[in-house]
Amino acid sequence: MKKIGDIEVSSDEEILDLLKRLYKIASFTEEEASFDLSGTYALLWNGQIRRFYPVKRVVKLDLDNLLNIDQQKKKVLSNTTNFIKGKPANNVLLWGEKGTGKSSLIKGLIKKFSSVG
C-alpha cells in the first residue's frame, strides 16, 4: 500500500489512473479557456463537458449581514485568507439544510476577496 497525501493506492497502475483523472480535471486547452478572466469573480464547472464558465452576474453580499454563523464565517475567512497569502489552507466543504447560508457565505467571500484575486 502506497500513500500519496491522504490517498492510499495499492499499485503503480492506480497512481497512473489517479494522475490521468487529475490531468483531465486540471488541464484544459487554450480554446477551452478562451474566456477573458479579467473582471471574472467566479467560475461555474460544467461536469458533463468538463469546462469552466465565467459567472456573468455575481451577487456580492456583505459578510456582516450573515447572522448566526459567526463560527463558520471565522473559519472560512481564516482559511481563505491563508490561501490568498500562499499559506497552508484546507479545502472547504459547506453542507447543511437549505437556507442555512452556504451560498450566501460564498457570495460574501467573493465580495471581501475579489479585489485581491
Phi, psi and omega per residue, in radians:
M1 nan 2.246 3.093
K2 -1.936 2.688 -3.129
K3 -2.199 2.254 3.047
I4 -2.065 1.785 -3.026
G5 1.088 -2.133 3.120
D6 -1.670 0.037 -3.064
I7 -1.729 2.230 3.083
E8 -1.747 2.337 3.106
V9 -2.272 2.651 -3.077
S10 -1.803 -0.138 -3.098
S11 -2.725 2.878 3.062
D12 -1.130 -0.522 3.108
E13 -1.125 -0.676 3.090
E14 -1.144 -0.676 3.098
I15 -1.094 -0.798 3.123
L16 -1.071 -0.733 3.110
D17 -1.072 -0.778 3.101
L18 -1.066 -0.777 -3.139
L19 -1.099 -0.686 3.102
K20 -1.103 -0.752 3.132
R21 -1.162 -0.713 3.096
L22 -1.099 -0.712 3.123
Y23 -1.049 -0.761 3.134
K24 -1.101 -0.649 -3.127
I25 -1.302 -0.784 -2.962
A26 -1.518 -0.325 -3.069
S27 -1.940 2.503 3.007
F28 -2.609 2.685 -3.043
T29 -1.318 2.930 3.097
E30 -1.031 -0.650 3.122
E31 -1.109 -0.732 3.130
E32 -1.170 -0.475 3.141
A33 -1.772 0.606 -3.000
S34 -1.374 0.017 3.102
F35 -1.499 2.712 -3.132
D36 -1.489 2.117 -3.108
L37 -1.451 -0.198 3.118
S38 -1.146 2.273 -3.112
G39 1.394 0.054 3.105
T40 -1.649 2.174 -3.101
Y41 -1.845 -0.266 -3.105
A42 -2.643 2.611 3.090
L43 -2.147 2.599 3.102
L44 -2.038 2.264 -3.134
W45 -1.591 2.225 3.026
N46 -1.836 1.792 -3.067
G47 -1.184 -0.463 -3.119
Q48 -1.168 -0.697 3.140
I49 -1.908 0.095 3.036
R50 0.961 1.030 -3.087
R51 -2.612 2.510 3.019
F52 -1.553 2.560 3.033
Y53 -2.262 2.446 3.079
P54 -1.226 2.456 3.052
V55 -1.440 2.103 -3.022
K56 -1.294 -0.724 -3.124
R57 -2.102 1.885 -3.137
V58 -1.822 2.159 3.058
V59 -1.445 2.156 3.134
K60 -1.866 2.174 -3.119
L61 -1.899 2.642 3.058
D62 -1.416 2.166 -3.118
L63 -1.034 -0.507 3.134
D64 -1.146 -0.348 3.129
N65 -1.447 -0.126 3.130
L66 -1.578 1.973 -3.018
L67 -1.796 2.648 3.040
N68 1.158 0.365 3.039
I69 -2.314 0.605 -3.053
D70 -1.041 -0.733 -3.136
Q71 -1.112 -0.778 3.129
Q72 -1.136 -0.754 3.118
K73 -1.027 -0.795 -3.101
K74 -1.040 -0.798 -3.131
K75 -1.135 -0.798 -3.102
V76 -1.219 -0.661 3.081
L77 -1.096 -0.780 3.131
S78 -1.086 -0.799 -3.137
N79 -1.113 -0.768 -3.131
T80 -1.171 -0.688 3.087
T81 -1.063 -0.787 3.099
N82 -1.055 -0.766 -3.135
F83 -1.047 -0.813 -3.102
I84 -1.153 -0.584 3.125
K85 -1.425 -0.007 3.139
G86 1.375 0.258 3.103
K87 -1.572 2.901 3.111
P88 -1.003 2.345 3.140
A89 -2.525 2.744 3.138
N90 -1.833 2.777 2.944
N91 -1.185 2.744 -3.115
V92 -2.127 2.286 3.043
L93 -2.097 2.016 3.095
L94 -1.730 2.251 3.118
W95 -2.485 2.727 3.138
G96 2.700 3.073 -3.122
E97 -1.220 2.805 3.101
K98 -0.983 2.359 3.068
G99 1.511 0.213 -3.110
T100 -1.659 0.042 3.012
G101 1.786 0.189 -3.113
K102 -1.070 -0.968 -3.126
S103 -1.161 -0.646 3.135
S104 -1.132 -0.645 3.097
L105 -1.098 -0.736 3.106
I106 -1.131 -0.727 3.110
K107 -1.113 -0.601 3.061
G108 -1.180 -0.670 3.088
L109 -1.137 -0.679 3.115
I110 -1.071 -0.769 3.137
K111 -1.106 -0.764 -3.078
K112 -1.211 -0.705 -2.972
F113 -1.880 -0.085 -3.050
S114 -1.089 -0.495 -3.126
S115 -1.308 -0.280 -3.126
V116 -1.942 0.131 3.057
G117 1.942 nan nan
